[in-house]
Amino acid sequence: TRDECDVGRVSSTPVSRPRLGHVNRTDRADTDTQPESRAARKERTRQALLEGTLGLLADRTFASLSLREVARTADIVPTAFYRHFASLDDLGVVLVEESMRMLRQMLRDARRSNTHRNQGTKSAGDSLDILARQVRSHEEQFRFLSRERYGGVPELRRAIALEMRLFVSELTVDLSRMPGLETWTTDDLEMSADLIVSAMFSTVVNLLEANRPNGRTEEDVIERAKKQLRLVMLGMSSWKSPRSDSNDI
């Protein structure tokens, strides 16, 4: 496997990645009176591996990575990698989970904030504004997700699909609590949530390509996405979902 072929081979060429939290083992010789615990060192190296891998993925696919170069971003030998992850694919799945969890939490907070202020009609627009900010702030994560969603390593595709289903499930519950949708069937609520989530992920891809020469601006992308979501909402307002006592959330 591509994990095993690099074990025991370490390049002598140093790689410096200060912006990704590069950790140099010589730092352990500092004069701190409170030495870093083993657990803290392990977590620091684990995070360095995750951040270093994202840096390597700026313009590459996950399948093109080797264990040797991933280990080098955290200044560890390849065999030490397995103290933190079972395999390269396991590391990739963790990257998927952490990237999607961040986005879900931000959008969850936006939806609940609007609900508490009785501003449900603004929820979609506010969520898109948050989405745009997140894409700008975490471009590496979103490029990684968009690139790996349909191609590359099967384990990553499955992990992204699972996270998308979780996204849809959370939104389905939120929709079930909206006035006028209390009697909708679970199937209809899930169908609507799936349309919304798919539109938002498509918006992520468009935002990543925004502001290129002869392309759409970020403002154009957001405005188009808002129109798409309004169309979905208008369709939902006219949809006659059969009342179902057995399928209610």
C-alpha positions in Angstrom: 0.0 0.0 0.0 1.0 3.6 -0.3 1.2 3.7 3.5 3.7 0.9 3.7 6.0 1.8 0.8 7.3 4.9 2.6 7.9 3.4 6.0 11.5 3.8 7.0 12.4 6.3 4.2 12.8 9.9 5.3 13.9 12.7 3.0 16.9 14.6 4.3 15.4 17.8 2.8 13.8 19.9 5.6 10.4 21.3 5.0 9.3 24.5 6.8 5.5 25.1 7.2 5.3 27.7 10.0 1.8 28.9 9.1 0.5 25.3 9.5 1.9 24.9 13.0 5.1 23.1 12.1 6.6 21.4 15.1 10.4 21.0 15.4 11.6 18.2 17.7 14.4 20.5 18.9 11.8 22.6 20.5 11.6 20.0 23.3 14.9 21.2 24.6 13.4 24.5 25.8 13.8 25.7 29.3 10.1 25.7 30.3 9.7 24.9 34.0 6.5 23.1 33.1 7.4 20.3 30.6 4.8 19.4 28.1 3.0 16.2 28.9 3.1 13.2 26.6 -0.6 13.5 25.8 -0.1 17.2 24.9 2.8 16.4 22.6 0.8 13.6 21.0 -2.1 16.0 20.3 0.2 18.7 19.0 1.8 16.2 16.5 -1.7 14.9 15.5 -2.8 18.5 14.7 0.4 19.1 12.9 -0.3 16.1 10.7 -3.8 17.3 9.9 -2.8 20.8 9.1 0.3 19.7 7.2 -1.9 17.4 5.1 -4.3 20.2 4.2 -1.3 22.3 3.1 -0.2 19.5 0.8 -3.7 19.3 -0.6 -3.8 22.9 -1.8 -3.6 21.8 -5.5 -3.5 18.0 -5.3 -5.8 15.0 -4.7 -5.6 13.0 -1.5 -4.8 9.9 -3.4 -1.5 11.5 -4.6 -0.1 11.8 -1.1 2.5 9.5 0.4 3.0 8.6 4.0 6.6 9.9 3.9 5.7 13.5 2.9 2.7 13.6 5.3 4.9 12.5 8.2 7.6 15.1 7.2 5.1 18.0 7.7 5.1 17.1 11.4 8.8 16.3 11.5 8.3 12.7 12.5 9.5 9.4 10.9 6.9 7.5 8.9 6.6 4.7 11.4 5.6 7.2 14.1 2.6 8.2 12.0 0.8 5.1 13.2 0.8 6.4 16.7 -1.8 8.9 15.6 -3.7 7.4 12.7 -4.4 3.9 11.6 -3.7 4.8 7.9 -3.5 7.7 5.5 -7.2 7.1 4.7 -8.0 7.3 8.4 -6.4 10.7 8.5 -8.4 11.8 5.5 -11.7 10.7 7.1 -10.8 12.7 10.2 -10.1 15.8 8.0 -13.6 15.3 6.4 -15.3 15.0 9.8 -13.6 18.0 11.3 -14.2 20.2 8.2 -17.9 19.3 8.0 -18.4 19.6 11.8 -17.1 23.1 11.7 -19.6 24.1 9.0 -22.5 22.3 10.5 -22.0 24.1 13.8 -21.8 27.5 12.3 -25.0 27.0 10.2 -26.7 25.4 13.2 -26.0 28.5 15.3 -27.3 30.8 12.6 -30.6 28.8 12.2 -31.2 28.7 15.9 -30.4 32.4 16.4 -32.9 33.3 13.7 -35.5 31.0 15.1 -35.2 32.5 18.6 -35.6 36.0 17.1 -38.6 34.9 15.0 -36.8 35.8 11.9 -37.1 32.5 10.0 -37.4 34.2 6.7 -33.8 35.6 7.1 -32.4 32.2 8.0 -31.4 31.1 4.5 -29.7 34.5 3.7 -27.9 34.6 6.9 -26.7 31.0 6.5 -25.3 31.8 3.1 -23.5 34.9 4.4 -21.9 32.7 7.1 -21.1 30.1 4.4 -19.3 32.7 2.3 -17.2 33.8 5.4 -16.4 30.2 6.2 -15.2 29.5 2.7 -12.9 32.5 2.7 -11.5 31.7 6.2 -11.1 27.9 5.5 -10.5 27.6 1.8 -8.1 24.7 2.2 -10.8 22.5 3.9 -13.5 23.4 1.4 -11.3 22.7 -1.6 -10.4 19.4 -0.1 -14.1 18.5 0.4 -15.2 19.6 -3.0 -12.3 17.8 -4.7 -12.8 14.5 -2.9 -16.6 14.4 -2.9 -16.9 12.5 -6.2 -13.4 11.3 -6.9 -10.4 9.8 -5.3 -10.3 7.6 -2.2 -13.5 5.6 -1.6 -13.3 6.0 2.2 -13.3 9.7 1.8 -16.2 9.7 -0.5 -18.2 7.6 1.9 -17.2 9.9 4.8 -18.4 13.0 2.9 -21.6 11.3 2.0 -22.2 10.4 5.6 -21.6 13.9 6.8 -23.9 15.2 4.1 -26.6 12.9 5.4 -26.1 14.1 8.9 -26.4 17.7 7.6 -29.7 16.7 5.9 -31.0 15.0 9.1 -30.3 18.1 11.3 -32.0 20.4 8.8 -34.9 18.0 8.5 -35.5 18.4 12.3 -35.3 22.2 12.0 -37.8 22.2 9.1 -40.2 20.1 11.1 -40.4 22.8 13.7 -41.2 25.6 11.3 -44.8 26.9 11.3 -46.8 25.2 8.6 -44.5 22.2 8.3 -45.5 20.4 11.5 -47.8 18.0 9.6 -45.4 17.2 6.8 -44.2 13.7 6.4 -40.6 12.8 7.2 -40.0 11.9 3.6 -41.1 15.3 2.4 -39.1 17.1 5.0 -36.0 15.1 4.1 -36.5 15.7 0.4 -36.7 19.5 1.1 -33.7 19.4 3.4 -31.7 17.5 0.8 -32.5 20.1 -1.9 -31.3 22.9 0.4 -28.1 21.1 1.5 -27.3 20.2 -2.2 -27.8 23.9 -3.2 -25.5 25.1 -0.4 -22.7 22.6 -1.3 -23.0 23.7 -4.9 -22.6 27.3 -3.7 -19.4 26.3 -1.9 -17.9 25.0 -5.1 -19.0 28.3 -6.9 -17.5 30.4 -4.1 -14.2 28.6 -4.5 -14.1 29.7 -8.1 -15.5 33.2 -7.6 -13.6 36.4 -8.5 -11.6 34.7 -11.3 -11.1 36.5 -14.6 -14.3 36.4 -16.7 -16.0 34.6 -13.8 -18.7 35.4 -11.3 -18.0 37.6 -8.4 -18.7 36.4 -4.9 -21.6 38.7 -4.6 -23.1 37.2 -7.8 -22.7 33.7 -6.4 -24.4 34.6 -3.1 -27.3 36.4 -4.9 -27.9 33.4 -7.2 -27.8 31.0 -4.3 -30.4 33.1 -2.4 -32.7 33.0 -5.4 -32.3 29.3 -5.6 -33.2 28.9 -2.0 -36.2 31.2 -2.4 -37.4 29.0 -5.3 -37.1 26.0 -3.0 -39.0 27.8 -0.3 -41.8 28.9 -2.7 -42.1 25.3 -3.9 -42.4 24.2 -0.3 -45.1 26.7 0.4 -47.2 25.2 -2.4 -46.4 21.6 -1.7 -49.2 19.5 -0.2 -47.6 16.9 2.0 -50.0 14.1 3.0 -50.6 14.3 6.7 -49.0 11.4 8.5 -49.1 10.6 12.2 -46.8 7.6 11.9 -43.9 9.4 10.1 -43.8 12.7 12.1 -40.5 13.6 13.6 
